[in-house]
Each structure stands twice: as structure tokens, then as C-alpha cells.
Amino acid sequence: MREYSIGRAARLLGVSADTVRRWADAGRLPTRRDEAGKRRIAGDDLAAFAVSLAAEAPQGPGEPDEPRTSARNAFPGIVTAVRLGDVAAQVEIQAGPHRLVSLVTREAVEELGLAVGMEAVARVKATSVHVDRT
């Protein structure tokens, strides 16, 4: 299972590293210490937290924390669900307050090795969402 540093988790959640540390200190986000004593977050824990955090976020246009743009329509985030069919697959990515869902081929998911807790970038063009593994 992939693990994330406090800084990387902060970037994926769209907050500061200090905010992530406060959430961890408060017991909202589980962490463990690595051999160097640095805090690490399991990918599946971060994915679950990203979903719960998005549910807490204010909804609707004009909210002060709502991002106004995305750099070249790229939404870096964390994979929160992968549903495989015989031919197609559904991949969900939580990118800050945004939940993006992409329908892709099963083969693409397998080639990218996508799984819950992995970092990924959703690229949006018109009504299509493309997924890049990072």
C-alpha cells in the first residue's frame, strides 16, 4: 500500500501541511512514524479521509474556499474507488473538494495499476475525464 508524507497529503487535500498535522494530532487522520521518525499516511486512510472531508465542505458556487480555476484542467488527487467490469471500469478520484469519476477500459486500469489510495491526476476536457497515474 502506498504511503504519503504530510506535505504530499496536504497538496492532495488542498490544505497546508500544518492543517494535516493538526488533523493527525486530533486523531482525525491516522498516521504512523517511519524509521526516520517522520509521519506517514496510508493511501487507503488518506482516500477515506479525502472523501469525508469533501462531504464536510460547503457546496455551491460562490463559496470562499471553492477553487476558481484548475491548471490546464488537471485535478491531482487520490483514487477513492475502482469498479471493474468485464470490459469497462469506473475510477473515482477525490481532488480536494472535487469528486471526479472516469469511465475507462478495464485494460487501462490494469495497465496503470490503479487502486484505492494511489495518487492520480484527472484531466478534464469537455465531458471526458482522463486519468494519469503519478
N, C-alpha and C positions, 0 to 999 in steps of 0.2 A: 504494500500500500504506500502510495506517495505521501510524503510529509512536507509541510510548508513552514518556512520561517515566519516569525511575527511580521516582518517587513513585507514579505510576499503576500501573506494573508491580508494585510492591510490594503495593499494595492488591489487585490482581487475584490475586496469588500467595499472599496472606495472610501476608506477612512484612514486616519493616521495610525502609525504603529503604537502610539500611546493609548489610543482608544482600544486597540486589540489587547494590549497588555492589561488595561483596566477590566475588560470583559473577562479575560482569563483569571485575573486576581479575584474577581467577583464570583467565579465559578460558572459563568455563562458559557465559556468556551474552553473545553478540556485541552490541556497541553501536557507535554512530558519534557523532561530535561534530557538532552543528548549527552554524549560523553564529554563534550566541551562545556556542559552546563547551560547551553542555550535552549530556550523553549522551542518546541516543535509542535505542530498541529497535524493530526492525522487527516488525510484527504477526505475521508467519509465524514468525520466530525465537522470539518470546515464546510463541506457541502450541505449538511443538515443545518448548520448554523446560518449559512447564507440564505437558505430558504426561509427559516424562521425570522431572520432579520428583515427580509423583504416583506414578509407578512405584516410586520410592525410599521413599515414605512407609510407615510401619508400618501394617499392616492390622488390622482387628478392633476390637471395642468395648473401651472402657476405656483406649485408648492416650492418653497425656498430651496430645498435640497435636491430638486429634480434637475438632472443634467440637461443642459440645453443643446449640446451637440455631442457627437461621437467622432473621434478622429478617424476619418476615412471609413466611417460606418463599421468600425471594428469594436467589438464588445468583449474584452478579455474577462474571463470568469472561470467558474468551476463547474464541471459536469455533475449534475444532481440526479439524473436518471437516464438510463439507456434501456429501451424496449426493442427487442429483436424479433422480427418476423421471419418468414421463410426467405423473402426477397428484400423487404424494406426494413428500416429501423427508424425509431424516433429517439432523438437526442435532446435532452433539456440541459440548458446552461443557465446558471444564475450569475449575472454580471452586475454587481452592485444591486440596485433595486429592480433591475430588469430580468425577467424570465424569458428566455428565448428558446423556441422549440424548432428543431430542424428535422425534416423527413429526408433521409438519405438511404442509400442502399446498405444492406447488411454487409456487403463486401467492403464498403468504405469504412464502416465502423470497425470491422475486424482488421483491416489494413492499418488504420490509425491506432488500433489498440485502445479505443475509447472505453472508459469505465468510470463509474461514480468516484468522485474525489480527485479526478485528474484535471489539470489546468488545460483550458482550451480557449480559443478565440472564435466567437461567432461573427461572421462577416455578412452584413445585410445589404442586399441590392434589390430594390423594388420589393417583391414579396418573397424572395428566396433568402434563406439563411444557410450560409456555408460554414463549415466547422474546420478550423485549423488546430491541430494538436501542437502544443508548445512545450 
